[in-house]
Amino acid sequence: MALKNFRILDDTHSSLLNIDDLGYTFKSSFDTEADRIDTQHIFSINKMTYPQGGELSDLNVDFALTALDRKAFEGLVDIYQSNPTIAQADINTLAPLIETLFSRGFNIAMNDMHFKVAEEEFKSHWLLAVPEGTVNVSRDPSIVLPALTGNMDAYMSQGMANENPMLAQGIDELVVMEMVTEQDAGYQMRPISKTVSWYLPMVRKFLLLRCFYRY
């Protein structure tokens, strides 16, 4: 799907948002031998402007779900389409599908996310993997977080951070925690490849630092 240009208008037909060159692509593939599905969503905007001022450009979001068990995934999609609120879905049908999906494992990936605001840049990519053999999720969802593995990388230009004092303060705290390094032109997250449970003490430390600096 591609749109060259469109505007979002208010009740008086005044422009709220102008978007140039919007694109969306959906891709999927099926591994017949493993009986698994890969899906990918790519969303892009060349330029988005606000009449009151402000511009976002070069936006690209590339998101993927991969190695999904085909029968479980298709079953969950069918249930969602017939019961959009999910709560109305038959739990006896839903639970086994969730168990199969997680027990076989799958991946959630942000292959690429980047954009510019007034020529200041942000870019990131990350991966979360649910390992095969993750069981009893429908009975105890809390077991998912400690089981996850993954990696994360991100960069933000200094000008973007300086535009938002609260954001700048948060980045300074991440520098103190040695999760982010300061460079000449911006801030680079240290490439991390750990189980997600490894992040939890770091998150708690970050929150304690926020409270300390606040008072």
Residue, then its C-alpha position, 0 to 999 in steps of 0.5 A: m500500500a502506498l499513498k503519495n499525500f494525505r491530510i487529516l482535517d478537523d471539524t472545520h476542515s483545517s489541517l491537523l496533520n500532513i503526511d507525504d509518501l506513506g507506505y505499508t508492506f506486509k510479508s509472510s512466509f510458511d515453512t512447510e517442514a517445520d510448520r511455522i509462519d513468519t510475518q513482517h510489517i514495514f511502515s514508512i513515512n517520508k515526511m509528516t508536518y504539523p501546521q502549527g510547526g514541527e516535522l518528523s521525517d524518514l520514519n521507518v518501522d520494520f516489525a516481525l513475528t517469526a517462527l510462529d506455530r502455524k496451527a496455534f497462530e491461525g487458531l488465535v487469529d480466527i478467535y480474535q476475528s470472531n471475538p475482538t474483545i478476546a474475553q468472550a472467546d471460549i477459554n477451553t479453545l484459547a488456552p491450548l493454542i496459547e500453550t502450543l504457541f509458547s511451548r514451540g517458541f517464537n521471536i518478536a523483532m524490531n528489525d529497524m526503527h528510525f526517524k528524524v525530528a528537525e534533522e535530529e535522529f533516533k534509531s533502534h533495533w531489538l529482538l525478543a525470543v520466547p525459547e522452545g519449551t516455555v510451558n504452563v503460560s496460560r496458567d501462570p503468565s508471569i513465567v514468560l518474562p524470566a524466560l525471554t532472551g534477546n538483545m537491544d541497540a539504540y542511538m539518539s542524537q544529542g540535539m533530540a535529547n536536549e530538546n526534552p529536559m526530562l528525556a535528557q535527565g533519563i539519558d544522563e541516568l542511563v550513562v551513570m548506569e553505564m547502559v549508554t555511552e555519550q559520543d560527540a554527536g549523540y548517545q549510543m546504548r551499549p549493545i546488550s544480549k541477555t535474558v530479559s530477567w537480567y534487565l530487571p535489577m537495572v530497571r529498579k536501579f534506574l527508578l531509584l536514581r529517578c527518585f533520588y534526582r527528583y528530590 
